[in-house]
Amino acid sequence: MTLKVPSVIEELFGSASPLAVCLEGFAPRPGQAAMAEAIDQAIEDGENLVVEAGTGTGKTLAYLIPALLSRSEERRVGKECRSRW
């Protein structure tokens, strides 16, 4: 039997998230968790990543938390927002 140890991102965006205690109305969103995982991996690998996500995905926290958890001061994270009308 193989046990999977949840990542910090999985814990923060999962059903038992400590964010639910801090942020009124926080609810786990699968798209937000997937986006945060992709961003975290891109930061870790030093890669660029372009993400497009619809309204209500939770983009702000999905970008912000992996950036804050970045393990190296040498890595830079940039975020560009553009809404199409």
Backbone hydrogen bonds in HBPLUS format (Angstrom, degrees):
<---DONOR---> <-ACCEPTOR-->    atom                        ^
c    i                          cat <-CA-CA->   ^        H-A-AA   ^      H-
h    n   atom  resd res      DA  || num        DHA   H-A  angle D-A-AA Bond
n    s   type  num  typ     dist DA aas  dist angle  dist       angle   num
A0011-GLU N   A0007-SER O   2.98 MM   4  6.29 156.2  2.04 150.4 156.9     1
A0012-LEU N   A0008-VAL O   2.88 MM   4  6.10 157.7  1.93 151.6 157.7     2
A0013-PHE N   A0009-ILE O   2.98 MM   4  6.10 146.7  2.10 150.7 158.8     3
A0014-GLY N   A0010-GLU O   2.93 MM   4  5.53 107.5  2.47 135.8 148.8     4
A0017-SER N   A0014-GLY O   3.29 MM   3  5.29 141.1  2.45 118.3 114.1     5
A0020-ALA N   A0017-SER O   3.19 MM   3  5.70 153.1  2.26 109.7 116.0     6
A0021-VAL N   A0018-PRO O   3.09 MM   3  5.45 143.3  2.23 105.3 115.0     7
A0022-CYS N   A0019-LEU O   3.12 MM   3  5.09 119.9  2.50  94.4 109.0     8
A0023-LEU N   A0019-LEU O   2.76 MM   4  5.71 161.1  1.79 161.3 165.4     9
A0026-PHE N   A0023-LEU O   3.06 MM   3  5.56 155.3  2.13 139.5 136.6    10
A0032-GLN N   A0029-ARG O   3.04 MM   3  5.26 119.8  2.42 104.3 119.2    11
A0033-ALA N   A0029-ARG O   3.01 MM   4  6.33 162.9  2.04 161.8 166.8    12
A0034-ALA N   A0030-PRO O   2.95 MM   4  6.14 163.3  1.98 151.4 155.9    13
A0035-MET N   A0031-GLY O   2.96 MM   4  6.04 156.1  2.02 141.5 148.5    14
A0036-ALA N   A0032-GLN O   2.87 MM   4  6.08 162.9  1.90 151.6 156.2    15
A0037-GLU N   A0033-ALA O   2.94 MM   4  6.14 156.8  1.99 148.6 154.9    16
A0038-ALA N   A0034-ALA O   3.00 MM   4  6.23 159.3  2.05 147.0 152.3    17
A0039-ILE N   A0035-MET O   2.92 MM   4  6.17 158.8  1.97 152.4 158.4    18
A0040-ASP N   A0036-ALA O   2.85 MM   4  5.98 162.8  1.88 149.2 154.3    19
A0041-GLN N   A0037-GLU O   2.93 MM   4  6.12 159.3  1.97 148.2 153.8    20
A0042-ALA N   A0038-ALA O   2.94 MM   4  6.14 155.2  2.00 144.5 151.5    21
A0043-ILE N   A0039-ILE O   2.92 MM   4  6.16 159.4  1.96 153.6 158.8    22
A0044-GLU N   A0040-ASP O   2.94 MM   4  6.15 164.4  1.96 148.8 153.5    23
A0045-ASP N   A0041-GLN O   2.86 MM   4  6.02 152.8  1.93 147.6 154.9    24
A0046-GLY N   A0042-ALA O   2.91 MM   4  5.85 113.7  2.37 135.4 150.6    25
A0047-GLU N   A0042-ALA O   2.86 MM   5  4.85 151.0  1.95 146.5 149.3    26
A0046-GLY N   A0043-ILE O   3.15 MM   3  5.07 149.0  2.25  98.1 107.5    27
A0057-THR N   A0054-GLY O   3.30 MM   3  5.92 145.1  2.43 140.2 138.0    28
A0062-ALA N   A0058-GLY O   3.12 MM   4  6.23 155.7  2.19 150.4 157.6    29
A0063-TYR N   A0059-LYS O   2.91 MM   4  6.10 143.6  2.05 154.6 161.2    30
A0064-LEU N   A0060-THR O   2.88 MM   4  5.96 170.2  1.89 152.8 156.0    31
A0065-ILE N   A0061-LEU O   3.05 MM   4  5.66 166.3  2.07 140.0 143.9    32
A0067-ALA N   A0063-TYR O   3.31 MM   4  6.40 155.5  2.37 146.7 154.0    33
A0068-LEU N   A0064-LEU O   2.90 MM   4  6.15 157.0  1.95 156.5 162.9    34
A0069-LEU N   A0065-ILE O   2.96 MM   4  6.14 145.9  2.08 150.0 160.0    35
A0070-SER N   A0067-ALA O   3.24 MM   3  5.16 158.7  2.29  99.2 105.3    36
A0075-ARG N   A0072-SER O   3.42 MM   3  5.73 160.0  2.47 104.4 109.7    37
